Amino acid sequence: MPRKTRASRPRTIAARLRGQQAIKLRQAGATLGDIAKQLGFKGAAGAYKSVMRELGATAQDHGEGTEAVRQLELNRLDQMQFPLWPQVLAGDVQATTTALRIQERRAALLGLDAPKQIEARIRVDIMSWNQALRDFLEVYREYHSTAPEAPMLLGRLDKLAEDRFAGVRHE
């Protein structure tokens, strides 16, 4: 007779089912106190522990499931590539192309490729930007032209704008 594992014991299964019910109730907006009363926990702390334990177990189950599927797919790729390999070594172009596609899929499954970089190009309307700077400077001059630091600040901002936008032309 096969030996029962801890995971298959009726008590463990019942606890998992109760934890799943607790999660459903929590998702529906039930308080931990309400969950405790409805599912027979001693208190809100018991309901909380059950929800957290079930969330952890579910995450672990999914992680193990994902890894099992990945391993299955890798085995399938090995089975596909194995009969092609002598043809690849013999220089068969079609077999080599197929083998390369299998290797690309394997690299993608294992995350071996460098991340793909996407270059985003943004056109900045320099004239609008310059105008916004000029508007800001005019407002500053209007309110702070008599401040002792104003001439130095305005001169420095003008120089900075001149240096930054030297050689940039409006298209």
C-alpha positions as CSV (number, residue, x, y, z in Angstrom):
1,M,0.0,0.0,0.0
2,P,1.4,3.4,-0.9
3,R,2.5,5.6,2.0
4,K,0.5,8.7,2.6
5,T,2.5,11.9,2.3
6,R,2.0,14.8,4.7
7,A,0.3,16.8,2.0
8,S,-2.3,14.2,1.3
9,R,-3.4,13.7,4.9
10,P,-7.1,14.5,5.3
11,R,-6.4,17.1,8.0
12,T,-3.9,18.9,5.7
13,I,-6.4,18.9,2.8
14,A,-9.1,20.2,5.1
15,A,-6.8,23.0,6.4
16,R,-5.9,24.0,2.8
17,L,-9.6,24.0,1.8
18,R,-10.5,26.2,4.8
19,G,-7.6,28.5,4.0
20,Q,-8.9,28.8,0.4
21,Q,-12.3,29.6,1.7
22,A,-10.8,32.2,4.1
23,I,-9.0,33.9,1.1
24,K,-12.3,34.0,-0.9
25,L,-14.1,35.6,2.0
26,R,-11.3,38.1,2.5
27,Q,-11.4,39.0,-1.2
28,A,-15.1,39.5,-0.9
29,G,-14.4,42.1,1.9
30,A,-15.0,40.0,5.0
31,T,-13.1,41.1,8.1
32,L,-10.8,38.6,9.8
33,G,-13.3,38.5,12.7
34,D,-16.1,37.6,10.3
35,I,-13.9,34.9,8.7
36,A,-13.0,33.4,12.1
37,K,-16.7,33.2,13.0
38,Q,-17.8,31.7,9.7
39,L,-15.1,29.2,9.4
40,G,-14.7,28.2,13.0
41,F,-11.3,29.8,13.9
42,K,-10.7,30.7,17.5
43,G,-10.2,34.3,16.6
44,A,-9.1,36.8,14.0
45,A,-5.5,35.9,14.5
46,G,-6.2,32.3,13.5
47,A,-8.0,33.5,10.3
48,Y,-5.1,35.7,9.5
49,K,-2.6,32.9,9.9
50,S,-4.7,30.6,7.8
51,V,-5.0,33.2,5.0
52,M,-1.2,33.9,5.0
53,R,-0.3,30.2,5.2
54,E,-2.5,29.4,2.2
55,L,-1.2,32.3,0.2
56,G,2.3,31.1,0.9
57,A,1.4,27.5,0.0
58,T,-0.3,28.6,-3.2
59,A,2.7,30.7,-4.3
60,Q,5.0,27.7,-3.6
61,D,2.7,25.4,-5.6
62,H,2.7,27.8,-8.6
63,G,6.5,28.2,-8.4
64,E,7.0,24.4,-8.4
65,G,4.4,24.0,-11.2
66,T,6.2,26.6,-13.3
67,E,9.5,24.9,-12.8
68,A,8.1,21.5,-13.7
69,V,6.6,22.9,-16.9
70,R,9.9,24.6,-17.8
71,Q,11.8,21.3,-17.3
72,L,9.2,19.5,-19.4
73,E,9.7,22.0,-22.2
74,L,13.5,21.7,-22.0
75,N,13.2,17.9,-22.3
76,R,11.0,18.3,-25.3
77,L,13.6,20.7,-26.9
78,D,16.3,18.2,-26.2
79,Q,14.3,15.4,-27.9
80,M,13.7,17.7,-30.9
81,Q,17.4,18.6,-31.2
82,F,18.9,15.2,-30.7
83,P,18.0,13.7,-34.1
84,L,19.0,16.8,-35.9
85,W,22.5,17.0,-34.5
86,P,24.3,14.6,-36.9
87,Q,22.8,16.6,-39.8
88,V,23.9,19.9,-38.3
89,L,27.5,18.5,-38.0
90,A,27.3,17.3,-41.6
91,G,26.5,20.9,-42.7
92,D,22.8,20.6,-43.5
93,V,21.6,24.2,-43.7
94,Q,17.9,23.4,-42.9
95,A,18.9,21.2,-39.9
96,T,21.2,24.0,-38.7
97,T,18.4,26.6,-39.0
98,T,16.0,24.4,-37.1
99,A,18.6,23.6,-34.4
100,L,19.3,27.3,-34.0
101,R,15.6,28.0,-33.5
102,I,15.5,25.3,-30.8
103,Q,18.5,26.8,-29.1
104,E,16.8,30.3,-29.2
105,R,13.8,28.8,-27.5
106,R,15.9,27.1,-24.9
107,A,17.8,30.3,-24.2
108,A,14.5,32.2,-23.8
109,L,13.1,29.6,-21.4
110,L,16.3,29.8,-19.3
111,G,16.6,33.5,-19.5
112,L,20.1,33.3,-21.0
113,D,19.7,36.2,-23.4
114,A,20.6,39.7,-22.5
115,P,17.5,41.8,-21.9
116,K,16.2,43.3,-25.0
117,Q,16.7,47.1,-25.1
118,I,14.1,49.3,-26.6
119,E,15.3,52.7,-27.6
120,A,12.8,55.4,-27.3
121,R,13.3,58.6,-29.2
122,I,11.5,61.7,-28.2
123,R,11.4,64.9,-30.2
124,V,11.7,67.9,-28.0
125,D,10.4,71.2,-29.5
126,I,13.4,73.3,-28.5
127,M,11.6,76.6,-29.3
128,S,8.8,75.7,-26.9
129,W,11.3,74.8,-24.3
130,N,13.3,78.0,-24.8
131,Q,10.1,80.0,-24.6
132,A,9.1,78.3,-21.4
133,L,12.5,79.2,-19.9
134,R,12.1,82.8,-21.1
135,D,8.6,83.0,-19.6
136,F,10.0,81.8,-16.3
137,L,12.8,84.3,-16.3
138,E,10.4,87.1,-17.1
139,V,8.2,86.2,-14.2
140,Y,11.3,86.0,-12.0
141,R,12.5,89.4,-13.2
142,E,9.0,90.9,-12.7
143,Y,8.9,89.8,-9.0
144,H,12.5,89.8,-8.0
145,S,14.4,92.3,-10.2
146,T,15.2,94.4,-7.1
147,A,16.6,91.5,-5.1
148,P,20.4,91.8,-4.7
149,E,21.0,88.3,-6.1
150,A,18.7,88.8,-9.2
151,P,21.3,90.1,-11.7
152,M,23.7,87.3,-10.8
153,L,21.1,84.6,-11.0
154,L,19.5,85.9,-14.2
155,G,23.0,86.2,-15.8
156,R,23.9,82.7,-14.8
157,L,20.6,81.3,-16.1
158,D,21.0,83.1,-19.5
159,K,24.6,81.7,-19.8
160,L,23.4,78.2,-18.9
161,A,20.6,78.4,-21.5
162,E,23.1,79.7,-24.1
163,D,25.6,76.9,-23.4
164,R,22.9,74.2,-23.4
165,F,21.3,75.1,-26.6
166,A,24.3,76.2,-28.6
167,G,24.2,74.6,-32.0
168,V,20.6,73.3,-31.5
169,R,18.4,74.5,-34.3
170,H,14.7,74.5,-34.5
171,E,13.3,72.1,-37.2
